[in-house]
Amino acid sequence: MKISQWPLHERPREKLLSQGAKTLTEAELLSILLRLGTPGKTALDLARELLAEFGGLKKMILTEPQQLYRLSGLGKAKYALLQAAIELGKRYQAESVQVGEKLGNSLATQRFLTAKLRDYPREIFACLFLNAHNRILAYEELFQGSLTEANVYPREVVKRALAHNCAKVILAHNHPSGNATPSQADIQLTQQLKQALALVEIQVIDHVIVGQQENFSFAQAGWL
């Protein structure tokens, strides 16, 4: 039976409009983007099969486009629509903190950093450069590495901090494994950068590690 023949309260699009997007499952949300199914399958059937095939939404999104194109019912047009929706979501999250704004709380900062860093397949090290009043001067992704590590050079971090004439810095990097627990190397790097920046009177006020389900804040843990 086609989705258009279902009772209104069971149709994903009508359910979203009447009850809100949060009430829908990932498969229902995905089916709205897919719009059409294949012969003998509704868009919802196809969405469920795709999620099962890849073991979840994130793994499906990070799959190489050419591999997705080969799947029945998901061509370039639907892939483009899916990627556009994902990018809009990222930009919406990133706009929670903007250049020139004052950082009000750690939660907003972590939402911003999560939107920027969480979905990278390799480690990325970034910095938020702030003035003395905690207003953002710039966000820069300075180093990228492998699945498990990125080489970070304190001298380059200091150079960028001086270039922005900042007073404070928030360090950040992601753990592609999904586990935000800091490694011993993360702890040592934080202390090295804190000491290097202190020499030029720049304060490190946090180091945020972005994981899949949660983040780790050195400041909140009392490690700075």
ChimeraX attribute file (.defattr): number of C-alpha atoms within 10 A of each C-alpha:
attribute: neighborCount
match mode: 1-to-1
recipient: residues
	/A:1	8
	/A:2	13
	/A:3	18
	/A:4	10
	/A:5	9
	/A:6	11
	/A:7	9
	/A:8	13
	/A:9	13
	/A:10	14
	/A:11	18
	/A:12	24
	/A:13	21
	/A:14	14
	/A:15	16
	/A:16	18
	/A:17	10
	/A:18	12
	/A:19	12
	/A:20	11
	/A:21	15
	/A:22	9
	/A:23	13
	/A:24	15
	/A:25	12
	/A:26	16
	/A:27	21
	/A:28	23
	/A:29	18
	/A:30	21
	/A:31	22
	/A:32	17
	/A:33	16
	/A:34	22
	/A:35	14
	/A:36	18
	/A:37	19
	/A:38	12
	/A:39	7
	/A:40	8
	/A:41	15
	/A:42	19
	/A:43	23
	/A:44	24
	/A:45	15
	/A:46	21
	/A:47	26
	/A:48	18
	/A:49	13
	/A:50	21
	/A:51	18
	/A:52	13
	/A:53	11
	/A:54	14
	/A:55	11
	/A:56	14
	/A:57	15
	/A:58	12
	/A:59	12
	/A:60	17
	/A:61	17
	/A:62	12
	/A:63	11
	/A:64	10
	/A:65	14
	/A:66	10
	/A:67	9
	/A:68	17
	/A:69	15
	/A:70	11
	/A:71	10
	/A:72	11
	/A:73	19
	/A:74	19
	/A:75	15
	/A:76	14
	/A:77	10
	/A:78	16
	/A:79	17
	/A:80	13
	/A:81	13
	/A:82	15
	/A:83	12
	/A:84	12
	/A:85	12
	/A:86	13
	/A:87	13
	/A:88	11
	/A:89	12
	/A:90	18
	/A:91	13
	/A:92	13
	/A:93	17
	/A:94	19
	/A:95	13
	/A:96	15
	/A:97	20
	/A:98	16
	/A:99	15
	/A:100	13
	/A:101	14
	/A:102	15
	/A:103	18
	/A:104	11
	/A:105	8
	/A:106	14
	/A:107	10
	/A:108	16
	/A:109	18
	/A:110	22
	/A:111	18
	/A:112	20
	/A:113	26
	/A:114	25
	/A:115	19
	/A:116	21
	/A:117	25
	/A:118	23
	/A:119	20
	/A:120	14
	/A:121	16
	/A:122	19
	/A:123	24
	/A:124	25
	/A:125	21
	/A:126	24
	/A:127	22
	/A:128	23
	/A:129	26
	/A:130	29
	/A:131	18
	/A:132	11
	/A:133	11
	/A:134	18
	/A:135	21
	/A:136	21
	/A:137	21
	/A:138	18
	/A:139	17
	/A:140	11
	/A:141	14
	/A:142	14
	/A:143	17
	/A:144	17
	/A:145	14
	/A:146	12
	/A:147	15
	/A:148	12
	/A:149	18
	/A:150	16
	/A:151	13
	/A:152	17
	/A:153	13
	/A:154	17
	/A:155	12
	/A:156	12
	/A:157	20
	/A:158	18
	/A:159	12
	/A:160	17
	/A:161	23
	/A:162	15
	/A:163	9
	/A:164	13
	/A:165	14
	/A:166	22
	/A:167	21
	/A:168	25
	/A:169	28
	/A:170	18
	/A:171	23
	/A:172	23
	/A:173	27
	/A:174	32
	/A:175	25
	/A:176	22
	/A:177	13
	/A:178	16
	/A:179	16
	/A:180	20
	/A:181	15
	/A:182	15
	/A:183	9
	/A:184	9
	/A:185	9
	/A:186	15
	/A:187	14
	/A:188	11
	/A:189	16
	/A:190	21
	/A:191	14
	/A:192	14
	/A:193	20
	/A:194	21
	/A:195	16
	/A:196	18
	/A:197	23
	/A:198	14
	/A:199	10
	/A:200	12
	/A:201	12
	/A:202	23
	/A:203	20
	/A:204	23
	/A:205	15
	/A:206	23
	/A:207	25
	/A:208	25
	/A:209	27
	/A:210	29
	/A:211	21
	/A:212	17
	/A:213	10
	/A:214	14
	/A:215	22
	/A:216	19
	/A:217	21
	/A:218	18
	/A:219	15
	/A:220	12
	/A:221	9
	/A:222	8
	/A:223	12
	/A:224	15
